[in-house]
Amino acid sequence: MHHDLAPWNLVIGDRWVVIDWDNAGPGSRLWDLAYAAHGFVPLSAHPDWQRADAGQRLRALVDAYGLDERQRRDLVPLLTVRALAMHDFLRDQAALGVEPWTTHWRTGHGDTWRADAEYTERRTDQRMRALLD
């Protein structure tokens, strides 16, 4: 799994190329997809990134990925858990002084991930309906 699949790691030209494979490794499809959904839908508390059609975009991503009903049900809570995991990762790496995570933490990325997790959690029912209706 890539573990960092997001718009900021996609180069679009004659071909689309995913870059930044430094976190690649074993993992679950749903864990990777939850992170990708955060960036591509997007699922963010930031007012400039909120979209009225987020449920439809999430549905399109999940449909394209071919998830069955069980996987859809499992994915929705992972959207919040994955965002919280990013917050915790940044916090922990910053405490160790590891770059670039320390800089990201210092410049508010941790706060952003926590806010995004809370935003996503408040919309759990909406996301579930979008994926199952």
CORFENJO-V675038 format. One line per field, one symbol per residue. phi: phi as a letter, one per 40 degrees, with the letter a starting at -180 (. if undefined). psi: psi as a letter, one per 40 degrees, with the letter a starting at -180 (. if undefined). A space follows every 50 residues. Layout:
phi=???
psi=???
//
This chain:
phi=.cgacadcbbbbacbcbcbgccbcicicdccccccccdccccbbccdcbc bccdcccccccccccgcccdcccccdccdcdcccccdcccdcccccgccc cccdcccgccccccccccccccbdcccccccbc
psi=idefhidefhhhbdihhhagedeiaiaidddddddddddddigiehdeei hdfdddddddddddefiidddddddddddddddddddddddddddefhie ddddddeedddddddddddddeeddddddddd.
//
